[in-house]
Amino acid sequence: MDGSTLGLIVELAPDLMEALVARALILERISILQPVGRRALAQRMGIPEREARMQTDLLRQDGLIEVSPAGMALSQRAYEILDSVRELVRSRTGLASLETQLQKLLGIEKVRIVPGDADSDPDVLDELGRVAGARLRKLLQPGMILAVNGGSTVHAVARHIPRGADMDVTVLPARGGLGRSAETQASTLAEQIALRLGGRHKPLYLPDNLPQSALKELIKLNEIREPLEEIKQADVLLYGIARVDEMARNRLMDSDAINGLIGRGAVAEALGHCFDINGQLLGSASGLGLPEESFSRIPTVMAVAAGSRKAEAILAVSRHHKNSCLVTDEGAANRILALIRQER
């Protein structure tokens, strides 16, 4: 359905458009939560259970959802129109306009925003992973090198990269190991993403916070030096953004060092580098991985981050790094706009 048709519906039958958007929102949410019960769906969407029952009954009658003891799930027919449904939701909920605003204000080629706020709804992170995963597959070409860092948001992307034909790509960790769970380590995610893409990966199983003296000795080893050199030749970079004040929970970094960075105004960390709200580089917390000076040489860069609490961090990193693409959520996007307005 094109823009002119939607405009005509709005003019002739605004009540019809309201019902259409309501059903599109429910169909999209089922696609994320499936299988899901009616009551759980209503609670997640913040709507009365009676409304959820009415709308899902209509969707079932039209053959768009199937019901089983496990709950509701999309039918094959629904999958055929799901992309159009998502575009309708983005258009009618104002997300498309919000994306355009952020693209201009942050100087980013492409911004994609998913509905909701990951800080209050954990399902939002899965939807962000789906959107970013689909985008990532489209960006990659045979023979390319993809570098990835760790973290829960990149983990969500790794889980939701769509299956497809095997790709001749090499996936490398852009960081060493951090003080977080094994499943969100950069090397683990590089392996998982390579499997989803049908490519290959090379590990970098070393602590991220090694002393420089130890690092100098270790990089003399071929199994360490070679992946570190290949990272600098990456064609695509996928990375997450963190708040500086959360670094202590995510990695083995001295608390005095973290407090010192915060005292100097640091609000964001990305790929081991810390930035203030203006995008100024204040220091590095990492001794192993992609050097800061190599970042600008990577042709395509995708940043992923979600939750309104990360808005300052996203703004700071976006002002320093010229990303090709940012995938975030509605909560973070609205907060970023509010921060920019306050500055003005």
Secondary structure, DSSP 8 states (H G I E B T S, - for coil): --HHHHHHHHHH-HHHHHHHHHHHHHHHHHHHH-SB-HHHHHHHHT--HHHHHHHHHHHHHTTSEEEETTEEEE-HHHHHHHHHHHHHHHHHTTHHHHHHHHHHHHT-SEEEEESS-TTT-THHHHHHHHHHHHHHHHH--TT-EEEE--SHHHHHHHHH----S----EEEESB-B-SS-GGGSHHHHHHHHHHHHT-EE----SBTT--HHHHHHHTTSHHHHHHHHHHTT-SEEEEE-EEGGGHHHHS---HHHHHHHHHTTEEEEETTEEEETT--EEEES-SSBS-HHHHTT-SEEEEE--SGGGHHHHHHHHHHS--SEEEEEHHHHHHHHHHHHHH-
